[in-house]
Amino acid sequence: MAQWQALLQLDSGLQRQQLYDILNHASQVVTTLTDVELPTWKHRQQMACIGSPVDTSLDHLQKWFTIVAEVIVGIREQLQKLQEQNNKYNCTDASSLAATMVEIEKFALSLLTKLLTNALVVEKQPVMQNLPQRPLVLKTGVGFKVKVSFFALLDQSRPGVTEELHIIKFVTELEYAGLKCNIEASSLPLVVVSSTAQVASAWASIMWCSMLSTSGSKNLSLFVDPPPLTWEQLAQVLSWQFLSVGQRELDEDQLSMLRDKIVDPDGLVHWSKFSSKNGSPWIWIDGILDLIKKHLVDLWRDGYIMGFVSRERTELLLKPKKPGTFLLRFSETNKDGAISFSWVDHSNGEPHVHAVQPYRKKELLSMSLPDLIYHYILTHQGETRNPLLYLYPDIHIDTAFRRYYKILGIVSLTHFTSVSHDFVYIFIKMTVRLRKKYI
């Protein structure tokens, strides 16, 4: 065992020397990058701002910053393994070895700190959109673009792009009445996306972060292990979304249906379920918000869309009502947002609830929902009629929708049919021959 410890100690000493030599070489490279290459690039960028055709690409710097950072991080990992090895075999000179490794660790950490604190640069200087050839000239009250880049592309486990929180910090130097000091202000946590397809998920992150934040707190690592929300917290922020988009909050019945879909058995809402990429509750809700924003604001604001009601509850609500009573509900399966209507009819003395195929944004772009309802027809035993007479609970169809009608008069119908409960339902695609506002 003594011979083994001696060999191990010798091997550890050789490894420490090798690591120290690598760090000495890395130190020279870090100095060259931060004190020579980076200032040279910044000067080229400044010349480019005033018209010089110099190369301001960051590829070379980004490559070297990344390589050197990875080398230093690798050395720190090797030091940790050496320390664990020495502790495991109780080396006779353990205290001396530990002191040496602490010294090497401090050296590595100082190099990494110097490298990374210089790795953030303004890649594209501030410029107004209407003056692309005149960067660095900004006008009060006019927006501008600026691009910031971080050189070191470190390999690390981290949240998805729509879960990465950032802040923008504004720093200025104040000189007034003999006082000289730096003052700063920071934005709230924000998410940076590279595609509009990521906006919905990014907004979910912002809502979650905001509901968990306390005054002044800015936990940018929140989504490494995101805490759950209570239903009361989430219900409030979801209701605000509908108020913002459609000018009306969610009522208790609508929130109850959403609660059944979202809340886990422990009574909490967990981020992994709420924001999961495929079929998440939030993506479905966001699709409905977009549908309201583009096609249904008036109907939602005026309270004519029940919206969040399950098929089962729809049956319970409509069956006791008089024939022709209908309600408007959002599709539970279309993640892009769609709306349908269900109505009750009687056959052989029994109430039956029927539903139309959900209308998506594509159909509502061609004809508004009130007009689709007004012109909806079905055929039964040779008789053609509109089965929609009363909006739930008992509002006459014209009383509810008259102000929204845009298409009256003659229309030509192209339809396909399906049969259910002895009725033939005609789903209509209309070519308008006469348009006028309903007065």
N, C-alpha and C positions, 0 to 999 in steps of 0.2 A: 504493500500500500504506500509506503514511504517513497519507493522508487516511482510509482505512478503519480503521486502528488508532485514530485520533483519535475517529472516530464511535463505534467500539466502546467506547472508554474512557468517552465521554460517556454512552452507553447503559448501561454497567455502573454508572456513578455514579448515574444516575437509578434504576436497579433497586435498588441498595443502599439508597438513601434511602427508596424505597417500602417495602422490607422492614423497614427500621428503624422507619418510621411504624406499620406493621402490628403490629410487636412491642410498641411502646409502648402501643398500644390493647389488645393482648392482655394486657399486664402489668396494666392496670387491671381487666380482666375476671377474670384469675386472682386478683388480690387480693380482689375482691368475692366470688368463689366460695369461696376458702379461708378468708377472714377474716370474712366476713359471712354468706353464704348457708349454708355448711356448719355453723358453730356454731349458727345459728338452727334448722336442721333437727335437730341433735343435742339442742337444748333441747326442741323439740316432741316428739321421741321419748321423752325422759325423762319429760315430762308424760304422754304416752300410756301409759307403763309403770304409772303410778299412777292410770289411769282416765280421763284427759282424752280427749275425742272429736276430737282434732286430726288433721289430715291428715299422715301420715308417708310419703307416696309419694315415691319417689326419681326419678320420671320427669323432672322439671324439671332436677334436678341432673345426672342422667345425660346428658341431652341436651346441656347446656352444657359439661360436662367433656369429652364426646366431640368436640364441634365445635371447642373451643379447642385440644385436643390435636392434632386433625387439621390445624388451621391452622399450629401451630408446627412440626409434622413437615413440612408442605409447604414452609415457609420454609427449613428446613434442607436440603431437597432442592434448592430453587432456588439456595441458596448453593453447593452442590456443583456444580451446572451452571455457575454463573458462574465458579467457580474453574477448571473444566475449559476453559471458553471462553477465559479469560485466558491460561491456559497454552498453549493451542493457537495463539493468534495473537501471543504474545510482546509483550504490551502494555508500553509504555515505563515506565509507573508501576506495574509488577507488584508490587513490594515493598510499596508503599503500599496498593494494592488488597488484597493478601493480609492485611495487618495489620488493615485495616478489616473484612474478612470474618471474620477470627478473632474480632474483638470482637463482631460481630453473632452469630456462632455461639455464643460463650460466653453471650451474653444469652439467646438462644433456648433453650440447654440448661438454663440456670438456671430459666427459666420452666417448661419441661417437667418438670423435676425437682420443682419446688414443686407443680405441678399433680398429677402422678402419685403423689407420696408422700402426698397427701391424698385420693386417689381410692379408697382401701380403707376401708370402713366396716362396722360391725356392723349389718346391716339389721334383724335380729331378735335382740333381746337374749336371753341364756340363760334358758330356762324349762323346768321339769319338766313332763312330760306330764300328771301328775295335778293340777297347779296352774296351768292355762293363764292364769288371771286374776291370778296372783301371780308375774310374772317377777322375776328377779334374786334369788330365794330358792332356794338349792340345798341339797340334803341329801347328806351324805356317803354314798357307795355307791349313789347313785341317778343314773341317766342323765338327761341334759338335751339340749335342742335349741338350736342357735344358727345364725344364717344370716349369712354374710359376703358382701358384694357389692363389685365393683370397678366404679367409675363409667365409666371411659373405655373404650368399646367400640371398640377400635382395629382397623382392617382390616389383618391381617397374615397371611402364610402360616404355617401351624402344623400340627402333627399333629392327627389326629382326636381327638374328645373322650375316647375310651378309651385314647389314648396320651399325654394330658396329665398330667404328674406334678406333684404339689403336696406341700407339707409343712405340717403344723400346728405353729406355734411357740407355746410357753408361756413367758411372761415374768413374773417377779415381782421385787419389790424386797425385799431382805433387810436387816433391821436387827438386829444381835446383838453384844453386848459392845462397843459403840462402833463397830462396823463397819457401813457402809452401802454396799450394792452391788446391782446388778441381776444376777440369774441367770436363765438360760433353758434350755429343753430343747425339742427338736424331734422330731416323729414321723418315722418312716421315710417315704420317698416313697409317696404314695397317689394313687388315681385317683377322681375324682368323677363319678358317672353320673347321668343324669336318668331312666333307665328300667331295669327289671330285665332287659330284653333285651340291655343293654350289659354285664351283669356278666361273662359269659364272656370277652368281648374285653378287658375291664378287667383280669381276673385274669391273662390271658396277658401283659399289659403288666407287671403286678407280678412275675410269675415271671421274665420276661426281665430286668427291671431288677435284681432281687435276685441273679440268677446272675452279672451283670456287675459288681455293686458290690463295692468293696473297703471295708475298715473305715473308717467315717466319711465315705465319699464319698456325695454327693447330687447327681448330675447330672440336674437337672430337664429338660434339653434333650436327653436321651438319644435320644428317638425322632425328632428332626429328621434324624439320620443314624444309625440304630441299628446297632451292630456285630453281627456274627453270633455264634452260640454254637457250640461244639464239640458233637459228638454226645454225648460223655461228660457234659457239663454238662446238656444237655437230658434225657438218659436218666435222670439222677439225679432231677431235679425232677418229671418225669412219673411216675416210680415212686413218689415221695412222695405224689402225688395219689391213687393207687390205694390206698396204705397208709392214708391219711387217711380216705378214703371207704369202702373195702371191707376194711380191716384186713389186706391182703396186697399186697406189692409185686409189680411185674412181674418175670417170670423172663427168662432170657437169650433163650429162643425168642420170647417175646412182644416183647421189645425189638428183636430182629432184624427182625421183620416191620414194626414201626413205623419202624425206621431206613431200611428200603427205601422207605417211603412219604415220608419227611420230608427225608432228607439230600440235598443237592444234589451235582452231580458234583464240586465242589471239596472235598467232604468236610466241609463246614460246613452249619449250619442257618441260613438267612437269614430275618429277620423278615418280609419281604414275602411269602414263601411260607407260613410257619408261621401267620401271622395274617390272611391275605387274607380279605376278608369273605365271598366266595362259595365254599363248599366247601373251606374251609381245613382242614388236618389237625387243628388245635386244636379247632375247633368240632365236628368229628366225635368227637374224643376226649372232649370235655366232655359231649357227648350220651350217650356210653357211661358216663361217670362218674355222670351223673344217673340213668341206667337202673339201674346197680348200687346206688346209694344208695337208690332207691325200691323196687326189686323183687328184687335179686339178691345182697344183702350176704352171706347165709349161704353160698350156693353159691360165690361168689368167694372168701370167706375160707377155705373148706375145700378150695379148689384143684380144684373140679370143672368149672370153666369154662376151657377152653383159650383162648377169646376171640379173641386176635389171631393168626389163622392164615389164610392166603390160600386161595382155592379150589384152586389148583394143589397146594399142600402138603397140603390136606385129602385130596385124591385119593391122594397118595403115602402118607399115613399110614394110610388106611383100607383100601385095596385088598388089602394082604397079610393083613389081619385076618379073623377068622372072621365069618360072616354075623351081622348084628344088632349089630355094633360101631358105636358112634356117638360123636360129639363135639359140643361146644357152641362156637359161634363167633359173633362179633359181625358184623352186617351191615357191609359195606364201603361201602355206598351211602347208607344212611339216616343223615342228619346229626343226627337227634334221638335216636339210640340205639335199636338193635333187635338181637335175638338170634335165632339160628337153630340147628337141629341138622342134621347130615349123617350118614348111615349107609351101610354097605356091605351089599349083598345080591348073591346069585349068580343068574345066569340063563344057562342053557345052558352051565354050567361056567365062565362068565366073571364076574369081580367087577364090579359097577356101584355107583357112589356116587350117592346121591340126597340131596336137600335139601328142607326144608320152607320155605315162605314165612316170612320173619323176623317174629317177634313184637315188636310195639311196646309202649310203656307202656300204651296203651289196652287191648290184649288181656291184658296181665299184671295189669292192675287187676281184671279179671273173674276170672282164674284164675291161680294161681302156675305158674311154669315146671315144677317137679316134677310137679304135677298134670296139666299139659298133656302132659308126656312119658308119664306113667303111663297116661293115657286115650287116647293117640294110637293110631289104628288105620288099616289099609289093607286093601283087598279085592283078592284075586287068585284068579281062577278060582273065584269063589263062596265063597272062604274068607276070613274076616275075622280079622285078627290084629294085634298090636302088633309092628312090626318092630324095635323098640328093645330090645335084650337086654343089651348090655354097654357100659358107658361106657369110652371109650378110656383105657388100653390093653386092659384085660380085667376091669373091675369090674362085677359083676352089677348090674343096674339097681336092684334093691331094696336091695342093700348100700350103694349110693351115695346113693339118694334116700329111703329108707324114713322117715328121721326128719323129712323135710320134707313128706310127704303130708298134705293136709288134707281131701281129698274122696275118699271111698270109697263104694262101693255103687252104686245105680242112677243113671244119668244119661240124659237124653234128648239125642239128637244132631241138630243141624242141620248139614248139610255141603254142600260143593261139591267136585267131583272134578277131577283132571287125570290124564292117562294118560302114563306114561313107562316104557320098558323092560318092557312087558307088565303093569305094576302099576297099580292104581287107587288114588291117594292120597286119603284122606279128611281134609280139614282141618276140624276140629271146633269148633263153638260149643256149649257145654254149658249146660244148665239143671239146676242141682243139686237133687236131691230128698232127698239124705241127706248130712249133713255130720258128720264126727267126726274127731278126731285119731287118727292111727295110733299105736297103743301098741306 
